[in-house]
Amino acid sequence: MVVPNKTTDKMLRAFNDTLALLFAHKAGFFKILSRNDALSETELSEQMCIPQRSTSALISLFVAQVPPLVKKDENGKISLATEARTYLVPDSPLFMGGLIDFINENPDTFQPDVFAKQMREDKPHRPMFIEDKTFNQQMVAAMNGKSTGPASIWAEKLDLSNYKHFLDIGGGSGIFSKNLLKSHPHLKATVFELPYIVEVTQEFVKGTAVETVNGSFFEDDYPVADIHFYSDIFHDYAENDCIMLATKSFKFLPKNGRIILHELPFNDSKTEPLSTAVYNFSVIRWTHGRQYSQNELIRFLKNAGFSQIESIATGYLDWMLVTGIKL
């Protein structure tokens, strides 16, 4: 009996799924549908200015997804399904367009030969941030798009009523700080970012109570705060750097101050979850780090001197908080 090649086929087909999503976003597929209750295939094709055969292929692929991105009624009319309306429409607070735009605008980074070179040489294709405002705007927008879902729910999992100042270290667009203030409005929130990133951060937090401070977490002192928050920071660096950052936080936090790591960790054997294993490839392609296990993250905090360390599921996919207290 021949075993069906489910996993191999799925992994190969995922490449076409990605290309279709990238194109559909760029061609306005989801934006056009968001402005209409429902459209026929012909109407959608005309508004996208692409051949009907191409439109039909996109519709079939997106209807077949589980859960679907679009719906097709008994009259053949096409409309957005809940997931697309939540993550693929610009006026949604959870819009992931920044990430999709970044991939479309930097295609060289995602070429197979570039990936092969990165894997063989064990180093990133290019630095994650450079002193180029246009590129940094694209990168921060990408990180913002990636984080819309995880940032929307994490802060509800912790009692922060006795704290005063939240320092979002390497906080990029400030999306975690902005969402934090919705559930903990008593807190002051500050994004600590590199000088050439802060100007981009300020564009994203404009009109909110989130403040910004220039600085490098490797070179500069941290401003006074009783919560240090690192989202997707530790996975960018080698173990020694992670321990150094945890130790630095322990030094600058006051008594009873809290450190919070927001990561997508592996299990101890690094065999699951699949979401982490896939994400790990993005991390090793862009940074010198990797996805760590929960116990590795706990060990970093223990080595730095933190107590009352715990892991908390955020409730958004496989994202976790690892947090400790300076006693």
N, C-alpha and C positions, 0 to 999 in steps of 0.2 A: 504493500500500500504506500502510495506517495503522500508524504506529509505536505499539506498546502503551505506555500511560502508566505504566510500571513505577515510575519514581522518584516522580512526582506521587502516584500511588495509594498507594505505600508511606508517603510522608510524611503523607498525610491519615489513613491507617489507624493510624499510630503513635499518634495522639491517642486512639483507642479502646483500643489496647493499654494505654496508660498508665492510663486511667480504670478499666479492668478490673483491672489489677494493684493500683491504690490501693484499690479496693473490696474485692477478694478478701482483701487483707492486713487491712483493717479488720474484715471480717466473720469472720475466723478461718479462712479456707479452708485455708491452708497449715499452720497450727497444728493444726487438727483432723486433717488427714491425717497429720501427723507423729506423732500419738498412736495411730495405727491402721495395721496392715499394709496394708489395702486396704478401701475402702468402696464400696458401690453408689451410684449417682447419687441414689437416694431417701434412703439413709442420710445421705449428705453434705448433701443439701438440708435434711433434718430437723434435723441438728446445727447448721447455719448459720442456721436459722430464716428461710430465704428460699424463694420459689417454685421448683419444680423446673425450670421453663423457664429461669430465671436461672442456676441451677446448671449446667444442661446447656450453656448458652452459654459460661460460664466454662471448663468442662472442654474443650469443643471448641477454644476459643482457645488454651488452655495446652498441649494435646496437639499442636496444629499448629505450635507454635513450633519453631524450629531453633537450638539443641537444645531439646527439649521441657521444660516445667516439671512436667508430670504424665504418667503412663502409664495406658493403658486396656487391660486384658487381654482375652482371648477371652470371658470371662464378664461383661464390662462393669464389672469392678471397677476403681476408681481408686486410684492410689498416687502418691507423690511421685517425680519423677525426680531425678537427681543434682544438677542446678543449683539446683532449688528447695530441696532438702535442705541444700545448702551455703550459700545466700544468703538464704533466706526463712523459715527456722525459728529461733525465738528462742534455742535452746540451741546453735546453731552459732557457733563463734568468728568466722565471716565474715558473720554476720547483718547485713543491710542495712536492718533495720526502722526504725532511727532516721531515715534519710533519707525513707523512705516515710511515717512518722508526721509528719514535719515538713511534707511537702506536704499531707497530709490535714488537719493542724491549722492551716495558713495558706493556705487556698484563695484568698484575695483576691490574693495575690502572683502567682498563676498564671493570672489571668483575661486573656483576649485584650485587653480595653481597657487593662488595666494594662501589659501588654507593649507595646502600641502607644504608650502615653504614655512609657514608658521609652526606646523606640527614637527617638521624635521629640525628646525632651528631652535624650537622652544622659546620663542620670543614674539611679542606683538608685532603686527604689521606696521603700526604707527602708534604714537602715544595717544592715550585716551583724551587728553586735553593739551592744547598747544596755545601759544600766544597769537591766536588768529580768531577774531571775534565771530566771523561768519561760521567757521567750523564749530566753535564752542556753542554758538546759538543752536546749531543743528544737533550737537551732542547732548546738550542740556534738554532740548525739546524731546530728544529720543528717550533719555532717562526719565523725563516727566511722563511721556506716553507709556513707558513700561511700568511705571509705578502707580498709575491712576487707581487700579484695582486694589493692590496691596495697601496703599496709603489711605484708602477710604475706611478701613475697618480696624486697624491695629490699635489705635489709642483707646478704644473702648474696653480693651482687655486688662488695663492696669488702673489701679487706684493711685492717682497722682495728686490727690487733694491737698497733701501736706507739702507739696513742692512749689517752688516759685519761678524758677528760670530754666527753660529747656534749651539746651545747646545742640543744634542739629549740625553735627560735624561732617563736613564734606557733603552738605545737604543739597547741592545742585539747584534745582528749581524752587526748592522750599516747599514742595508738595506735601511732605510729611508734617512740616510745621503748620502749614495752613489747615490741614485736616485735624491736627492735634487741637488747635484752638477752637474748633467746632464743639468738641466734647469736653475740653478743659479750658474754658475762656479765662479763668483766673491766672493762667500761666503767661509769662513773658516768653516769647520764642525768638531765637536768634539763629540764623544760618551762618556758620563759620566756613568760609570758602576762600580759595586762592584769589588774589587780586584781579586776575584777568577772567575769572569766572563770576565774581561778585557782580560785575556790571550786567551780566546776563541774568543772574539771580534776581536782581532788583527789578528787571522787566517782568518777571513772573510773579513777584510778590507785591507789585504795585497795587495800592488800594487796600492792602491788608495790614494787620498789626504786626506782621513778621518783620524783624529787623535783620540787618546783615553786618558782618564784621570780616574784614580782610585777614587772611592768615593761612599759613601752612601747618597742618597738624603734625608734620615732622620737625618743623623748625621753630615755630612760634608758640608762646605761652597761650593757654586757653583763657578766654575771658571768664569772669566769675559766673558760675551756674551750678545748680544742684542736681541737674539731670544731664548726662552726656548720652547722646543718641547717635548711633552709627548704623545707617541702612546701606547694605551692599557695599560696605567699605572694607571690612576684614577680608572678604573673598578676593579683593584686588591685590593682596600682599602675601608674602611668605610668612611662615609661622613666627619667626623672630620679630618681624615688623608688627604682627598682630599682638604679640605679648608686649612689645614696646608701647603700642597705642593704649592697651588696657592699663599698663603700669602708669602711663602718663595721665590717664583719666583718674586713676586712684590717687595720684599726687595732687591733682588740681581740684578734685571734688571735695566738698566739706564733709564733715561727719554726717552719716546717714544719707549722703548723696547716692544717686543711683546711676548705674550704667545700663544702657539698653542696646543690644545688638539685634538688628532686624535682618534675618538671612533666610535662605532657602537651603537648609542643611541636608546632608546625606544621613543615612543610618550608619551604624558603626562599621559595617562591612563595605560601605560605599556601593551597594547594589541597588538601592532604591532611595527615594522615589524616582520615577522616570523623569519627572519635571526637573529635578535637580541634576540628573545626569545629562540632560539636554542642555540645560542652562550652563553647566560646567564648561561646555565647548565655547560658549560666548565669552566666558570669563578667561579661559586660557588663551583665547585669540586676541583679547584686548588688554590683558594685564599680566603680571608676573605671579598671580595668585591662583586659587582654585576654590571650589566649593568644599567647605569643611563639614564634618559631622557635628551633631549636637554636642557630643562629649568632647570633641576638640575645642569647640567654642567655650564650653564650660571650663575646660582646663586652662584656657587663656585667662579667663577671669580669676580663677583660683590662684594661678601663678602670680597674678598682679596683686592679690591680697583681698579680693572681694569675698563677701560672705552672703548667706541666704540666696544662693544662686538657684535659679529655676528656669525651666523652659516652658513656654506658653504658646500653644497653637493660636494663630491670629484668626483662624476661621476662613482665611482666603487661600484656597488651594493648599499648598504644602508649606506656606511661609510660617516662620517661627520667630518668637522673641526669646532671647537668652538674656537674662537680667540679673544683676547682683547689687548688693548694698555695701558701701564703705562704712564699717562700724568703728 
